[in-house]
Structures are given as structure tokens and as C-alpha cells.
Amino acid sequence: MINDQEKRIPKVFISYSHDSAKHKKWVGELASRLVKNGIDVILDQWDLGLGDDIPKFMEKSVSVSDRVLMVCTETYVKKADEGTGGVGYEAMIVTGELVRNLGTSKFIPIVKQKGVERLLPKSVATRFYVDLSDEHNFDDQFEIFLRELHEAPSSVKPPLGKNPFAQKPSGGETSSASSNPEAIPDIISLSDDILSVYHTALDVARKGDLVAWRRIVKQAILPISDKLTMWRSKYEKNVPNDLESLHRMALEGTNAYAPLFSIALAGIESGRDKFSNQISLIDEILNPRAWNPGGITTIVYFPDAVACIYQALNGAMCLQTHQLSLSAKLARAKVTKRYEDKSLPLYQRHEIVGWPDTLGRKSTDVWSFLSSISRKWEWLNEPFGKFEEYRESLCAYYLVLNIIELVDTIAAGNESMLQENEIRLDVPLSFLHEDYEILRRAYRLLLVDPVQIRDIWVAKNIPENKIKELWPRWVYHITYWLSRSSSFFRFRTTIIHENLFNDLE
């Protein structure tokens, strides 16, 4: 049996100054050694592309990581103490202000210096550090902080025993508290401040507190039913006719789920297995409690629209945090709807991934809603960053869905369908009408980890040569779908992932 320690993969961000080409190489070798020892490393040499916003990359990397390794050369210490000023790679330095805001326990100083006196940035001057300056004791020091990252100390404190004198007057033992209720966050009071709910959930997930996590999820679910009842009574006899009003109505109803959505996104961002898999909440969303299954379809099928938004945000967050495999699990999760016997993978639910009735009857209408939601829910700017970054992550997720659909078509023995002139696609391709620059960045986000892309067909035992052989035919169907769905496509000449297999190589 695999224990929790073996399953959880720590994520770290390495912050360093570009002192010289030699030092940059040393940092790269340190990062590679960490990766080989089970640590997921974010490093500018691997993860920062041309044209990327360097300060934003630094802030996001610090946010999504469990720990931050500060490689403290003399130059690094000097720049860190000077604050946030500077340009170029100096902006990569973790500033004292940022360290204070997030708490120093997240930051581990790694000393790499020539002098006798060891220097640390003022913000972490009193912290325990690891010294990798001397090659002779490098291995011993490396093991120390590797154990720290894996939460596997060389010596473990024994469990606390029972108080031999803690007895009731009757002679029976007094019970010990299994948890401190006061330590469990109360998000009900924060329900109108979604950003605070998000930060609370992120803190709980990073601490690995499952008891508190389950509690805040229940708290977020509890008021949904009453809020939906109020929303439904407002619109049931007055459903809007125009698309803009319809979208406004849908967003108002989805606000009831905003605290739950923020918790789910925080769980994904934490990168911890027990908190990042939010598939189970799909059932809660599709089958709201005390929901009346009769009435106007635009209202009755509102849960489909909520599930559409939920899977889109979750998938986008998976891609933004480089967890493509997690988004594939979400897409392939079997979903059974109320009053149905059959279960289908989520991505095959047309009414969820592309055509929910409450968001409009065209996939372009639905995409318009999904791609713009971060403008309406400003709290999404915290986990996703700029509006454009959210759209890039969302497009990258739908690229994943498109690849999954081909792979699963082959796995089901239906590859002969690809030779037909027209086939029905489960996943809408309206996202490919996005601006080219958005799509280019989305595609680059998709390609961050080729291994996770290949896992899409490895999981179905499909040889890569088979996917590669049928890919041109798949591109044909993508092109055909786009040409039928929008006259705008006649001005487009490129399917952004057309050369996927060349780029994988």
C-alpha cells in the first residue's frame, strides 16, 4: 500500500540571482537533483518563456509552491535587502515584503557563498538554513533539506502518551479531544468575501488539514439550496429572452456556488492529492438538494450550466498549475445524472461541456460566457492572474479535451469513423476562434509537460504511432467543424495544435 508520504509530491520554487553562467548551471543541476529525488521544481530555466511577465511568474510560482528555496549568494542577499526595485531578472528576487506577507516558514534559505561569514536576507535572517557552499559536506546538507521537503525527518518525535492521572472520579479515563473546533475556520461569515474564502481554503490545504477541509466544504454547500430557491422564484416566470440578460441571470444563480468554487480551485492550486481532486463535487452540483425537476427547461437545466462553469474553471486551474493529468481525470470522470441509468465521461456530456441550455443554445454563446467570467468574478484574478492568463488556461484545457476525444474514440474501436466526411464531436471547438496570441500561449501551456500529454493515450494503452497516424484526419474534422460553425473561420488558416506531434518531438 502506498502511504500518504509516497503519494504527495512536494512542489518548490527556486529563487536565485543570475550571478554568472556558472552559478546558473549550478542552480540547474541542483534543481535536476531535486526532481530526481521526487520534488516537483519550478525553475525559470525550464518554466519561463520569451515574452513572459517575469514578476508575475515569480509571484505565481511562490503562490503555487509548497516551499520556496532561496539560493543565497552574496549578490542575492544584497538584491533581496534592496527591496523590490530593479529590472529584468532582479525582479525574480523574493523580496522581504513578500516573505513577511506569506510567512517565513514557507521559505528555506540555501547558502551558496565563498566568504567565511554566512549572509542571509534580513527577511529570513533568523531562519534555519542549509549550507551547500562546501562540496565536502554537500550530500549531508542536501539530505537535510530533502527530508524537510518530503516531511521525512531522520528522527521522529514519539507519540504523546496518556496522562496516567487523568481519571474521572469513577475511575474511568477522561476522553481526549481529537481536534480543536476553534481551530476549524468558519467560512459562513466570509461567504460574501469569496477571496477570503479562497485564501482560507488554500491555507487549510497547504497545512494538510483534512478535518478542516471537509468542514469548510460542508459550510460552502449548506446555503446553496436556499439561495437557489430564491433565485428560481425570481426568474421562473420571467426568463430573459436576450443572451446578455440570460447570461446575467445565470451568473446570478451561480453566485450561490462561488464559495464552493473558490475552495475547489484552492485545492487544485495546493497540488496536494487529497485536496486537488474535486470530481466528487460534480454530483453535488448536478443534483442540488430539493431541486424541482419540472418547469421551464432554461431553469430546470440550470445545474448543467453550473457544472459547465465548474469543470471549465477546474480544468483551467489544472493547466495553469501544470497538472494536465488531473484535468484528464476530471474530463474522463463518469457522470450519472438524475433520472438516468447510464453514466458517461464528463467530456461526452454535450449539455455540460459546450451546450448548457441556460447559457445559450450555441457553443459560441457558451464560450463567450466562460471566457469572460473572470471579468465578472474579480476574485478569479487571484488564482488565475490577468484576464488573458485565465483565457489562455481555459483554451489549454479545451485543447486537452479535444485530444482526449480522439484518443477515446480510438480506444473504443471507432477509429473507422474518422474516415467519414463528417462526424459529431462531443467537445465544442469555439475556443479556437480566440485571438491568435491567446491560442499561442495556451498551446505553449499545453506543451509544458510532454509526459502528461502522452499519458492521455498511455492511460488507454494506445500506441503513440496510432495517434500520430490518425492525427491529420482529426485535424480535418476540426477544420470542418470550425468551417461549419462560423463564417469567421474562412479567414483563419491555422489550427493551433495542428503540429502537435512535431512539437512533442
Secondary structure as a PSIPRED ss2 file (coil, helix, strand):
# PSIPRED VFORMAT (PSIPRED V4.0)

   1 M C   1.000  0.000  0.000
   2 I C   1.000  0.000  0.000
   3 N C   1.000  0.000  0.000
   4 D H   0.000  1.000  0.000
   5 Q H   0.000  1.000  0.000
   6 E H   0.000  1.000  0.000
   7 K H   0.000  1.000  0.000
   8 R C   1.000  0.000  0.000
   9 I C   1.000  0.000  0.000
  10 P C   1.000  0.000  0.000
  11 K E   0.000  0.000  1.000
  12 V E   0.000  0.000  1.000
  13 F E   0.000  0.000  1.000
  14 I E   0.000  0.000  1.000
  15 S E   0.000  0.000  1.000
  16 Y C   1.000  0.000  0.000
  17 S C   1.000  0.000  0.000
  18 H C   1.000  0.000  0.000
  19 D C   1.000  0.000  0.000
  20 S C   1.000  0.000  0.000
  21 A H   0.000  1.000  0.000
  22 K H   0.000  1.000  0.000
  23 H H   0.000  1.000  0.000
  24 K H   0.000  1.000  0.000
  25 K H   0.000  1.000  0.000
  26 W H   0.000  1.000  0.000
  27 V H   0.000  1.000  0.000
  28 G H   0.000  1.000  0.000
  29 E H   0.000  1.000  0.000
  30 L H   0.000  1.000  0.000
  31 A H   0.000  1.000  0.000
  32 S H   0.000  1.000  0.000
  33 R H   0.000  1.000  0.000
  34 L H   0.000  1.000  0.000
  35 V H   0.000  1.000  0.000
  36 K H   0.000  1.000  0.000
  37 N C   1.000  0.000  0.000
  38 G C   1.000  0.000  0.000
  39 I C   1.000  0.000  0.000
  40 D E   0.000  0.000  1.000
  41 V E   0.000  0.000  1.000
  42 I E   0.000  0.000  1.000
  43 L C   1.000  0.000  0.000
  44 D H   0.000  1.000  0.000
  45 Q H   0.000  1.000  0.000
  46 W H   0.000  1.000  0.000
  47 D H   0.000  1.000  0.000
  48 L C   1.000  0.000  0.000
  49 G C   1.000  0.000  0.000
  50 L C   1.000  0.000  0.000
  51 G C   1.000  0.000  0.000
  52 D C   1.000  0.000  0.000
  53 D C   1.000  0.000  0.000
  54 I H   0.000  1.000  0.000
  55 P H   0.000  1.000  0.000
  56 K H   0.000  1.000  0.000
  57 F H   0.000  1.000  0.000
  58 M H   0.000  1.000  0.000
  59 E H   0.000  1.000  0.000
  60 K H   0.000  1.000  0.000
  61 S H   0.000  1.000  0.000
  62 V H   0.000  1.000  0.000
  63 S H   0.000  1.000  0.000
  64 V H   0.000  1.000  0.000
  65 S C   1.000  0.000  0.000
  66 D C   1.000  0.000  0.000
  67 R E   0.000  0.000  1.000
  68 V E   0.000  0.000  1.000
  69 L E   0.000  0.000  1.000
  70 M E   0.000  0.000  1.000
  71 V E   0.000  0.000  1.000
  72 C E   0.000  0.000  1.000
  73 T C   1.000  0.000  0.000
  74 E H   0.000  1.000  0.000
  75 T H   0.000  1.000  0.000
  76 Y H   0.000  1.000  0.000
  77 V H   0.000  1.000  0.000
  78 K H   0.000  1.000  0.000
  79 K H   0.000  1.000  0.000
  80 A H   0.000  1.000  0.000
  81 D H   0.000  1.000  0.000
  82 E C   1.000  0.000  0.000
  83 G C   1.000  0.000  0.000
  84 T C   1.000  0.000  0.000
  85 G C   1.000  0.000  0.000
  86 G C   1.000  0.000  0.000
  87 V C   1.000  0.000  0.000
  88 G H   0.000  1.000  0.000
  89 Y H   0.000  1.000  0.000
  90 E H   0.000  1.000  0.000
  91 A H   0.000  1.000  0.000
  92 M H   0.000  1.000  0.000
  93 I C   1.000  0.000  0.000
  94 V C   1.000  0.000  0.000
  95 T C   1.000  0.000  0.000
  96 G H   0.000  1.000  0.000
  97 E H   0.000  1.000  0.000
  98 L H   0.000  1.000  0.000
  99 V H   0.000  1.000  0.000
 100 R H   0.000  1.000  0.000
 101 N H   0.000  1.000  0.000
 102 L H   0.000  1.000  0.000
 103 G C   1.000  0.000  0.000
 104 T H   0.000  1.000  0.000
 105 S H   0.000  1.000  0.000
 106 K H   0.000  1.000  0.000
 107 F E   0.000  0.000  1.000
 108 I E   0.000  0.000  1.000
 109 P E   0.000  0.000  1.000
 110 I E   0.000  0.000  1.000
 111 V E   0.000  0.000  1.000
 112 K C   1.000  0.000  0.000
 113 Q C   1.000  0.000  0.000
 114 K C   1.000  0.000  0.000
 115 G C   1.000  0.000  0.000
 116 V C   1.000  0.000  0.000
 117 E C   1.000  0.000  0.000
 118 R C   1.000  0.000  0.000
 119 L C   1.000  0.000  0.000
 120 L C   1.000  0.000  0.000
 121 P C   1.000  0.000  0.000
 122 K H   0.000  1.000  0.000
 123 S H   0.000  1.000  0.000
 124 V H   0.000  1.000  0.000
 125 A C   1.000  0.000  0.000
 126 T C   1.000  0.000  0.000
 127 R C   1.000  0.000  0.000
 128 F C   1.000  0.000  0.000
 129 Y C   1.000  0.000  0.000
 130 V E   0.000  0.000  1.000
 131 D E   0.000  0.000  1.000
 132 L C   1.000  0.000  0.000
 133 S C   1.000  0.000  0.000
 134 D C   1.000  0.000  0.000
 135 E H   0.000  1.000  0.000
 136 H H   0.000  1.000  0.000
 137 N H   0.000  1.000  0.000
 138 F H   0.000  1.000  0.000
 139 D H   0.000  1.000  0.000
 140 D H   0.000  1.000  0.000
 141 Q H   0.000  1.000  0.000
 142 F H   0.000  1.000  0.000
 143 E H   0.000  1.000  0.000
 144 I H   0.000  1.000  0.000
 145 F H   0.000  1.000  0.000
 146 L H   0.000  1.000  0.000
 147 R H   0.000  1.000  0.000
 148 E H   0.000  1.000  0.000
 149 L H   0.000  1.000  0.000
 150 H C   1.000  0.000  0.000
 151 E C   1.000  0.000  0.000
 152 A C   1.000  0.000  0.000
 153 P C   1.000  0.000  0.000
 154 S C   1.000  0.000  0.000
 155 S C   1.000  0.000  0.000
 156 V C   1.000  0.000  0.000
 157 K C   1.000  0.000  0.000
 158 P C   1.000  0.000  0.000
 159 P C   1.000  0.000  0.000
 160 L C   1.000  0.000  0.000
 161 G C   1.000  0.000  0.000
 162 K C   1.000  0.000  0.000
 163 N C   1.000  0.000  0.000
 164 P C   1.000  0.000  0.000
 165 F C   1.000  0.000  0.000
 166 A C   1.000  0.000  0.000
 167 Q E   0.000  0.000  1.000
 168 K C   1.000  0.000  0.000
 169 P C   1.000  0.000  0.000
 170 S C   1.000  0.000  0.000
 171 G C   1.000  0.000  0.000
 172 G C   1.000  0.000  0.000
 173 E E   0.000  0.000  1.000
 174 T C   1.000  0.000  0.000
 175 S C   1.000  0.000  0.000
 176 S C   1.000  0.000  0.000
 177 A C   1.000  0.000  0.000
 178 S C   1.000  0.000  0.000
 179 S C   1.000  0.000  0.000
 180 N C   1.000  0.000  0.000
 181 P H   0.000  1.000  0.000
 182 E H   0.000  1.000  0.000
 183 A H   0.000  1.000  0.000
 184 I C   1.000  0.000  0.000
 185 P C   1.000  0.000  0.000
 186 D C   1.000  0.000  0.000
 187 I C   1.000  0.000  0.000
 188 I H   0.000  1.000  0.000
 189 S H   0.000  1.000  0.000
 190 L H   0.000  1.000  0.000
 191 S C   1.000  0.000  0.000
 192 D C   1.000  0.000  0.000
 193 D C   1.000  0.000  0.000
 194 I H   0.000  1.000  0.000
 195 L H   0.000  1.000  0.000
 196 S H   0.000  1.000  0.000
 197 V H   0.000  1.000  0.000
 198 Y H   0.000  1.000  0.000
 199 H H   0.000  1.000  0.000
 200 T H   0.000  1.000  0.000
 201 A H   0.000  1.000  0.000
 202 L H   0.000  1.000  0.000
 203 D H   0.000  1.000  0.000
 204 V H   0.000  1.000  0.000
 205 A H   0.000  1.000  0.000
 206 R H   0.000  1.000  0.000
 207 K H   0.000  1.000  0.000
 208 G C   1.000  0.000  0.000
 209 D C   1.000  0.000  0.000
 210 L H   0.000  1.000  0.000
 211 V H   0.000  1.000  0.000
 212 A H   0.000  1.000  0.000
 213 W H   0.000  1.000  0.000
 214 R H   0.000  1.000  0.000
 215 R H   0.000  1.000  0.000
 216 I H   0.000  1.000  0.000
 217 V H   0.000  1.000  0.000
 218 K H   0.000  1.000  0.000
 219 Q H   0.000  1.000  0.000
 220 A H   0.000  1.000  0.000
 221 I H   0.000  1.000  0.000
 222 L C   1.000  0.000  0.000
 223 P C   1.000  0.000  0.000
 224 I H   0.000  1.000  0.000
 225 S H   0.000  1.000  0.000
 226 D H   0.000  1.000  0.000
 227 K H   0.000  1.000  0.000
 228 L H   0.000  1.000  0.000
 229 T H   0.000  1.000  0.000
 230 M H   0.000  1.000  0.000
 231 W H   0.000  1.000  0.000
 232 R H   0.000  1.000  0.000
 233 S H   0.000  1.000  0.000
 234 K H   0.000  1.000  0.000
 235 Y H   0.000  1.000  0.000
 236 E C   1.000  0.000  0.000
 237 K C   1.000  0.000  0.000
 238 N C   1.000  0.000  0.000
 239 V C   1.000  0.000  0.000
 240 P C   1.000  0.000  0.000
 241 N C   1.000  0.000  0.000
 242 D C   1.000  0.000  0.000
 243 L H   0.000  1.000  0.000
 244 E H   0.000  1.000  0.000
 245 S H   0.000  1.000  0.000
 246 L H   0.000  1.000  0.000
 247 H H   0.000  1.000  0.000
 248 R H   0.000  1.000  0.000
 249 M H   0.000  1.000  0.000
 250 A H   0.000  1.000  0.000
 251 L H   0.000  1.000  0.000
 252 E H   0.000  1.000  0.000
 253 G H   0.000  1.000  0.000
 254 T H   0.000  1.000  0.000
 255 N H   0.000  1.000  0.000
 256 A H   0.000  1.000  0.000
 257 Y H   0.000  1.000  0.000
 258 A H   0.000  1.000  0.000
 259 P H   0.000  1.000  0.000
 260 L H   0.000  1.000  0.000
 261 F H   0.000  1.000  0.000
 262 S H   0.000  1.000  0.000
 263 I H   0.000  1.000  0.000
 264 A H   0.000  1.000  0.000
 265 L H   0.000  1.000  0.000
 266 A H   0.000  1.000  0.000
 267 G H   0.000  1.000  0.000
 268 I H   0.000  1.000  0.000
 269 E H   0.000  1.000  0.000
 270 S H   0.000  1.000  0.000
 271 G C   1.000  0.000  0.000
 272 R C   1.000  0.000  0.000
 273 D H   0.000  1.000  0.000
 274 K H   0.000  1.000  0.000
 275 F H   0.000  1.000  0.000
 276 S H   0.000  1.000  0.000
 277 N C   1.000  0.000  0.000
 278 Q C   1.000  0.000  0.000
 279 I C   1.000  0.000  0.000
 280 S C   1.000  0.000  0.000
 281 L H   0.000  1.000  0.000
 282 I H   0.000  1.000  0.000
 283 D H   0.000  1.000  0.000
 284 E H   0.000  1.000  0.000
 285 I H   0.000  1.000  0.000
 286 L H   0.000  1.000  0.000
 287 N C   1.000  0.000  0.000
 288 P C   1.000  0.000  0.000
 289 R C   1.000  0.000  0.000
 290 A C   1.000  0.000  0.000
 291 W C   1.000  0.000  0.000
 292 N C   1.000  0.000  0.000
 293 P C   1.000  0.000  0.000
 294 G C   1.000  0.000  0.000
 295 G C   1.000  0.000  0.000
 296 I C   1.000  0.000  0.000
 297 T H   0.000  1.000  0.000
 298 T H   0.000  1.000  0.000
 299 I H   0.000  1.000  0.000
 300 V H   0.000  1.000  0.000
 301 Y C   1.000  0.000  0.000
 302 F H   0.000  1.000  0.000
 303 P H   0.000  1.000  0.000
 304 D H   0.000  1.000  0.000
 305 A H   0.000  1.000  0.000
 306 V H   0.000  1.000  0.000
 307 A H   0.000  1.000  0.000
 308 C H   0.000  1.000  0.000
 309 I H   0.000  1.000  0.000
 310 Y H   0.000  1.000  0.000
 311 Q H   0.000  1.000  0.000
 312 A H   0.000  1.000  0.000
 313 L H   0.000  1.000  0.000
 314 N H   0.000  1.000  0.000
 315 G H   0.000  1.000  0.000
 316 A H   0.000  1.000  0.000
 317 M H   0.000  1.000  0.000
 318 C H   0.000  1.000  0.000
 319 L H   0.000  1.000  0.000
 320 Q H   0.000  1.000  0.000
 321 T C   1.000  0.000  0.000
 322 H C   1.000  0.000  0.000
 323 Q C   1.000  0.000  0.000
 324 L H   0.000  1.000  0.000
 325 S H   0.000  1.000  0.000
 326 L H   0.000  1.000  0.000
 327 S H   0.000  1.000  0.000
 328 A H   0.000  1.000  0.000
 329 K H   0.000  1.000  0.000
 330 L H   0.000  1.000  0.000
 331 A H   0.000  1.000  0.000
 332 R H   0.000  1.000  0.000
 333 A C   1.000  0.000  0.000
 334 K E   0.000  0.000  1.000
 335 V E   0.000  0.000  1.000
 336 T C   1.000  0.000  0.000
 337 K C   1.000  0.000  0.000
 338 R C   1.000  0.000  0.000
 339 Y C   1.000  0.000  0.000
 340 E C   1.000  0.000  0.000
 341 D C   1.000  0.000  0.000
 342 K C   1.000  0.000  0.000
 343 S C   1.000  0.000  0.000
 344 L E   0.000  0.000  1.000
 345 P E   0.000  0.000  1.000
 346 L H   0.000  1.000  0.000
 347 Y H   0.000  1.000  0.000
 348 Q H   0.000  1.000  0.000
 349 R C   1.000  0.000  0.000
 350 H H   0.000  1.000  0.000
 351 E H   0.000  1.000  0.000
 352 I H   0.000  1.000  0.000
 353 V H   0.000  1.000  0.000
 354 G C   1.000  0.000  0.000
 355 W C   1.000  0.000  0.000
 356 P C   1.000  0.000  0.000
 357 D H   0.000  1.000  0.000
 358 T H   0.000  1.000  0.000
 359 L H   0.000  1.000  0.000
 360 G C   1.000  0.000  0.000
 361 R C   1.000  0.000  0.000
 362 K C   1.000  0.000  0.000
 363 S H   0.000  1.000  0.000
 364 T H   0.000  1.000  0.000
 365 D H   0.000  1.000  0.000
 366 V H   0.000  1.000  0.000
 367 W H   0.000  1.000  0.000
 368 S H   0.000  1.000  0.000
 369 F H   0.000  1.000  0.000
 370 L H   0.000  1.000  0.000
 371 S H   0.000  1.000  0.000
 372 S H   0.000  1.000  0.000
 373 I H   0.000  1.000  0.000
 374 S H   0.000  1.000  0.000
 375 R H   0.000  1.000  0.000
 376 K H   0.000  1.000  0.000
 377 W C   1.000  0.000  0.000
 378 E H   0.000  1.000  0.000
 379 W H   0.000  1.000  0.000
 380 L H   0.000  1.000  0.000
 381 N H   0.000  1.000  0.000
 382 E H   0.000  1.000  0.000
 383 P H   0.000  1.000  0.000
 384 F H   0.000  1.000  0.000
 385 G C   1.000  0.000  0.000
 386 K C   1.000  0.000  0.000
 387 F H   0.000  1.000  0.000
 388 E H   0.000  1.000  0.000
 389 E H   0.000  1.000  0.000
 390 Y H   0.000  1.000  0.000
 391 R H   0.000  1.000  0.000
 392 E H   0.000  1.000  0.000
 393 S H   0.000  1.000  0.000
 394 L H   0.000  1.000  0.000
 395 C H   0.000  1.000  0.000
 396 A H   0.000  1.000  0.000
 397 Y H   0.000  1.000  0.000
 398 Y H   0.000  1.000  0.000
 399 L H   0.000  1.000  0.000
 400 V H   0.000  1.000  0.000
 401 L H   0.000  1.000  0.000
 402 N H   0.000  1.000  0.000
 403 I H   0.000  1.000  0.000
 404 I H   0.000  1.000  0.000
 405 E H   0.000  1.000  0.000
 406 L H   0.000  1.000  0.000
 407 V H   0.000  1.000  0.000
 408 D H   0.000  1.000  0.000
 409 T H   0.000  1.000  0.000
 410 I H   0.000  1.000  0.000
 411 A H   0.000  1.000  0.000
 412 A C   1.000  0.000  0.000
 413 G C   1.000  0.000  0.000
 414 N C   1.000  0.000  0.000
 415 E H   0.000  1.000  0.000
 416 S H   0.000  1.000  0.000
 417 M H   0.000  1.000  0.000
 418 L H   0.000  1.000  0.000
 419 Q H   0.000  1.000  0.000
 420 E C   1.000  0.000  0.000
 421 N C   1.000  0.000  0.000
 422 E C   1.000  0.000  0.000
 423 I C   1.000  0.000  0.000
 424 R C   1.000  0.000  0.000
 425 L C   1.000  0.000  0.000
 426 D C   1.000  0.000  0.000
 427 V C   1.000  0.000  0.000
 428 P C   1.000  0.000  0.000
 429 L C   1.000  0.000  0.000
 430 S H   0.000  1.000  0.000
 431 F H   0.000  1.000  0.000
 432 L H   0.000  1.000  0.000
 433 H H   0.000  1.000  0.000
 434 E C   1.000  0.000  0.000
 435 D C   1.000  0.000  0.000
 436 Y H   0.000  1.000  0.000
 437 E H   0.000  1.000  0.000
 438 I H   0.000  1.000  0.000
 439 L H   0.000  1.000  0.000
 440 R H   0.000  1.000  0.000
 441 R H   0.000  1.000  0.000
 442 A H   0.000  1.000  0.000
 443 Y H   0.000  1.000  0.000
 444 R H   0.000  1.000  0.000
 445 L H   0.000  1.000  0.000
 446 L H   0.000  1.000  0.000
 447 L C   1.000  0.000  0.000
 448 V C   1.000  0.000  0.000
 449 D C   1.000  0.000  0.000
 450 P H   0.000  1.000  0.000
 451 V H   0.000  1.000  0.000
 452 Q H   0.000  1.000  0.000
 453 I H   0.000  1.000  0.000
 454 R H   0.000  1.000  0.000
 455 D H   0.000  1.000  0.000
 456 I H   0.000  1.000  0.000
 457 W H   0.000  1.000  0.000
 458 V H   0.000  1.000  0.000
 459 A C   1.000  0.000  0.000
 460 K C   1.000  0.000  0.000
 461 N C   1.000  0.000  0.000
 462 I C   1.000  0.000  0.000
 463 P C   1.000  0.000  0.000
 464 E H   0.000  1.000  0.000
 465 N H   0.000  1.000  0.000
 466 K H   0.000  1.000  0.000
 467 I H   0.000  1.000  0.000
 468 K H   0.000  1.000  0.000
 469 E H   0.000  1.000  0.000
 470 L H   0.000  1.000  0.000
 471 W H   0.000  1.000  0.000
 472 P H   0.000  1.000  0.000
 473 R H   0.000  1.000  0.000
 474 W H   0.000  1.000  0.000
 475 V H   0.000  1.000  0.000
 476 Y H   0.000  1.000  0.000
 477 H H   0.000  1.000  0.000
 478 I H   0.000  1.000  0.000
 479 T H   0.000  1.000  0.000
 480 Y H   0.000  1.000  0.000
 481 W H   0.000  1.000  0.000
 482 L H   0.000  1.000  0.000
 483 S H   0.000  1.000  0.000
 484 R H   0.000  1.000  0.000
 485 S H   0.000  1.000  0.000
 486 S C   1.000  0.000  0.000
 487 S H   0.000  1.000  0.000
 488 F H   0.000  1.000  0.000
 489 F H   0.000  1.000  0.000
 490 R H   0.000  1.000  0.000
 491 F H   0.000  1.000  0.000
 492 R C   1.000  0.000  0.000
 493 T C   1.000  0.000  0.000
 494 T C   1.000  0.000  0.000
 495 I C   1.000  0.000  0.000
 496 I C   1.000  0.000  0.000
 497 H C   1.000  0.000  0.000
 498 E C   1.000  0.000  0.000
 499 N C   1.000  0.000  0.000
 500 L H   0.000  1.000  0.000
 501 F H   0.000  1.000  0.000
 502 N H   0.000  1.000  0.000
 503 D H   0.000  1.000  0.000
 504 L H   0.000  1.000  0.000
 505 E C   1.000  0.000  0.000
